[in-house]
Amino acid sequence: MTWTAEHSLEGPGSPEAIWRAWADVSSWGEWNPDIEHIELDGPFAAGSRITMTPRGQDPVELTVAEAVEPERFVDEAAFADVVVRTLHHVERLEGDLVRLTYRMEISGPAADTVGPELGPAISSDFPEVLAALLERARR
């Protein structure tokens, strides 16, 4: 089984500006208030590791599984019986508009029990995070 959640938001911006915000991992906490601390080990590219500490929680190790400038990146976190994979995607629309999409997939032997608990806890702020990211990229 795979548990999924997806949210999209459209607004003014450019994929290049969104990519710059994504690639500046050390500043993610400025537009994602759930991040207490974050570090990137290596370039913002496939294979690099991100250590993210959500507010009031233990650090989470993420691997950048895919990075295609300026349109998308995927991060993955492996836990005991699940893998949490998040796709971050931006596409150019007509005019000066973009569509931002975050899609989370939780898969693995325990996904049917862990997904419904862990998934909403992680993805419930996607609408606010996407709005803040879009605003950040406008500046």
C-alpha positions in Angstrom: 0.0 0.0 0.0 1.0 3.6 -0.6 -0.4 6.5 1.3 -0.4 9.8 -0.6 -1.2 13.5 -0.2 -0.9 16.2 -2.7 -1.4 20.0 -2.7 -1.0 22.5 -5.5 -1.0 26.3 -5.6 -0.9 28.7 -8.5 0.5 32.3 -8.5 2.9 34.7 -10.0 6.5 33.6 -10.1 9.1 31.7 -12.2 10.5 28.2 -11.9 13.9 29.7 -11.7 13.0 31.8 -8.6 11.4 28.8 -7.0 14.5 26.6 -7.7 16.7 29.3 -6.1 14.6 29.1 -2.9 14.7 25.3 -2.9 18.5 25.2 -3.6 19.1 27.6 -0.7 18.4 24.8 1.8 19.8 26.7 4.8 17.0 29.3 4.4 14.1 26.9 4.3 13.2 27.7 7.9 12.5 31.3 6.7 9.5 30.2 4.6 8.7 26.9 6.4 8.0 27.7 10.1 8.0 24.0 11.0 11.8 23.8 10.5 13.9 24.5 13.5 17.2 23.7 11.9 18.4 22.4 8.5 21.7 21.5 6.9 22.7 20.3 3.4 25.7 18.0 3.1 26.9 18.5 -0.5 25.4 20.3 -3.4 21.7 20.6 -4.0 21.7 17.5 -6.2 20.8 13.8 -6.3 22.6 11.9 -3.7 23.1 14.7 -1.2 21.8 14.5 2.3 19.7 17.0 4.2 19.4 16.9 8.0 16.2 18.6 9.0 15.0 19.2 12.6 11.3 19.9 12.8 10.3 22.1 15.7 10.3 20.2 19.0 11.3 16.9 17.3 14.4 14.8 16.5 16.4 15.4 13.3 15.3 13.6 10.2 17.8 12.5 7.6 16.6 13.1 4.0 18.3 12.1 0.8 17.8 14.1 -2.4 16.7 11.3 -4.7 16.2 13.5 -7.8 17.0 17.1 -8.7 16.1 18.5 -12.1 16.7 22.2 -12.3 14.5 24.3 -12.4 11.4 22.0 -12.3 11.5 19.5 -9.5 13.3 17.7 -6.7 12.5 14.6 -4.7 13.5 13.9 -1.2 13.2 10.6 0.7 13.4 9.6 4.3 13.7 5.9 5.2 12.3 4.7 8.5 12.0 1.2 9.9 9.1 -0.1 7.7 8.3 2.9 5.5 9.8 5.3 3.0 8.5 8.9 2.9 9.0 10.4 -0.5 8.1 14.0 -1.3 8.0 15.4 -4.8 8.4 19.1 -5.1 7.4 20.3 -8.6 7.0 23.7 -10.3 5.7 24.3 -13.8 5.4 27.5 -15.8 1.9 28.5 -16.7 0.8 31.2 -19.1 1.8 34.7 -18.3 4.0 35.1 -15.3 2.3 32.3 -13.4 3.5 29.0 -11.9 1.9 26.0 -10.4 3.7 24.6 -7.3 2.9 21.0 -6.3 4.0 19.0 -3.3 3.1 15.3 -3.4 4.0 12.9 -0.5 4.0 9.2 -0.9 4.5 6.8 2.1 5.2 3.3 1.0 6.5 0.1 2.5 5.3 -2.8 4.7 3.8 -0.5 7.4 2.4 2.2 5.1 -1.2 1.2 5.6 -0.8 1.8 9.4 1.9 4.4 9.6 0.8 6.5 6.5 -2.6 7.6 7.9 -0.9 8.9 11.1 2.4 10.2 9.9 1.3 11.5 6.5 -1.2 14.1 7.7 1.2 15.2 10.5 3.8 16.0 7.8 1.7 17.2 4.9 -1.0 19.2 6.7 1.0 22.4 6.3 1.6 22.0 2.6 -0.9 24.8 1.7 0.8 27.3 4.0 4.3 26.2 3.0 3.6 26.5 -0.7 2.1 30.0 -0.2 5.1 31.1 1.8 7.5 29.6 -0.8 5.7 31.4 -3.6 5.9 34.7 -1.7 9.6 34.1 -1.0 10.3 33.5 -4.7 8.5 36.7 -5.6 11.1 38.8 -3.6 
